[in-house]
């Protein structure tokens, strides 16, 4: 059996899949990390018989959908088996002090949180918080909301806030 979720291994989703695999499946499943949840959802027929782990906070700007939208839209393709909770790796908002823009990168699920924490930010949503930090670095953006473990602060940056939320994860059987 395979468990499909968001990758790479540094994502919270991958860590949740590892926890579920260990606790409920005695490490018997293979975890497959994908570049986005949208890619998994678009190819469910290929993964028939496998499992999907997705956060209850899932939100997609590409699909214009939240977890609830996906849950109800795919009732014939996905069967909800169980839910569980984990602590997320700490989240941080980082500001680049010498940026000349108001652009901030994060995952779609945390975009609203970033706008609450940083006023007048123009949010660019990407497929994972890991990719958010990569885009922030590459594009010299002013802000990023990402996992603390992704960040190496420089003298031109400061941490604005640190959060330690929990997350509910939904485990589906892919029909």
C-alpha positions in Angstrom: 0.0 0.0 0.0 1.1 3.6 -0.7 0.2 6.8 1.2 0.0 9.8 -1.1 0.6 13.3 0.4 2.4 16.5 -0.2 6.2 16.3 -0.4 9.1 16.6 -0.1 10.0 15.0 3.1 10.4 18.3 4.9 6.7 19.2 4.6 4.3 18.8 7.6 2.1 16.6 5.4 4.9 14.1 4.8 5.7 14.1 8.6 2.0 13.4 9.3 2.0 10.5 6.8 5.1 9.1 8.6 3.3 9.4 11.9 0.2 7.7 10.6 2.2 5.0 8.9 4.2 4.2 12.0 1.2 4.4 14.5 -1.5 2.7 12.4 0.2 0.7 9.7 3.4 -0.5 11.6 5.5 1.2 8.9 4.2 -1.2 6.2 3.2 1.5 3.7 5.3 3.4 1.3 4.9 7.2 1.5 4.8 9.0 -1.8 5.4 12.8 -1.6 3.9 14.8 -4.5 4.7 18.3 -5.7 1.1 19.4 -4.9 -2.2 18.1 -3.6 -3.8 19.2 -6.8 -1.6 16.7 -8.7 -2.8 13.9 -6.5 -6.4 14.9 -6.7 -6.2 15.1 -10.5 -4.8 11.5 -10.7 -6.9 9.6 -8.2 -7.8 6.9 -10.6 -4.1 6.0 -10.9 -3.8 5.5 -7.1 -6.9 3.3 -6.6 -6.5 1.2 -3.5 -4.0 3.5 -1.9 -4.5 6.2 0.8 -4.4 9.9 0.8 -3.4 12.1 3.8 -4.5 15.7 3.5 -4.8 18.5 6.2 -8.3 19.7 7.2 -6.8 23.2 6.5 -6.3 22.3 2.8 -6.9 25.2 0.4 -6.2 25.5 -3.2 -6.1 28.7 -5.3 -5.7 26.5 -8.4 -8.9 24.5 -7.7 -10.6 27.4 -5.9 -11.4 24.8 -3.2 -11.0 24.1 0.5 -10.9 20.7 2.2 -14.7 20.7 2.6 -15.1 21.4 -1.1 -12.8 18.5 -2.1 -14.4 16.2 0.5 -17.9 16.6 -0.9 -16.9 16.9 -4.6 -15.0 13.6 -4.5 -17.3 11.4 -2.4 -17.3 8.7 -5.0 -13.5 8.7 -5.4 -12.5 9.1 -1.7 -13.7 7.4 1.4 -12.8 9.1 4.7 -11.3 6.4 7.0 -10.1 8.4 10.0 -8.7 11.7 11.2 -5.8 12.4 13.6 -4.0 15.4 15.0 -0.3 16.4 15.2 1.7 19.4 16.2 3.0 21.2 13.1 6.7 22.2 13.0 6.8 25.8 14.3 5.7 28.4 11.7 7.5 31.7 11.4 7.0 34.9 9.5 10.3 36.4 8.2 10.8 39.9 6.9 13.6 40.9 4.5 14.6 44.3 5.8 16.0 45.6 2.5 13.2 44.4 0.2 11.6 47.0 -2.0 8.3 45.2 -2.4 5.4 44.1 -0.2 5.3 40.5 -1.6 4.9 37.6 0.8 5.1 33.9 0.0 3.3 31.1 1.7 1.0 28.1 1.1 -2.6 28.8 0.2 -3.8 27.4 3.5 -1.8 30.0 5.4 -2.3 33.0 3.1 -5.1 34.5 5.2 -2.9 34.1 8.3 -0.1 36.0 6.6 -2.4 38.8 5.7 -3.5 39.1 9.3 0.1 39.2 10.6 1.5 41.5 7.9 -0.6 44.5 6.8 -0.6 45.5 3.1 1.2 42.3 2.0 0.6 41.0 -1.5 0.4 37.2 -1.0 1.8 34.8 -3.5 0.5 31.3 -2.7 2.6 28.2 -3.7 2.1 24.5 -3.2 3.9 24.1 0.1 5.5 26.2 2.9 8.8 24.7 1.8 8.4 26.1 -1.7 7.3 29.4 -0.2 10.7 29.8 1.4 12.4 28.9 -1.9 10.4 31.5 -3.8 11.0 34.1 -1.1 14.7 33.6 -1.4 14.8 33.4 -5.2 12.5 36.5 -5.8 13.9 38.6 -2.9 10.4 39.0 -1.5 9.7 41.1 1.6 8.0 38.3 3.6 7.5 34.6 4.0 5.4 32.4 6.2 7.1 29.0 6.4 8.3 26.3 8.8 11.0 27.5 11.1 13.3 24.6 10.0 13.4 25.9 6.5 14.9 29.2 7.5 18.5 30.4 7.9 18.2 34.1 9.0 20.7 36.6 7.6 21.6 40.0 9.0 19.1 41.5 6.4 16.1 39.6 7.9 14.2 39.4 11.1 11.6 37.0 12.5 8.3 38.8 13.1 6.4 36.0 14.8 6.5 32.3 15.7 3.5 30.0 15.9 3.1 26.4 17.1 -0.3 25.2 15.9 -1.7 21.7 15.7 -3.3 20.3 12.6 -6.1 17.8 11.9 -5.2 15.3 9.2 -7.7 13.3 7.1 -6.9 9.8 5.9 -8.8 8.7 2.8 -9.1 5.4 1.0 -8.7 6.1 -2.7 -11.5 4.2 -4.5 
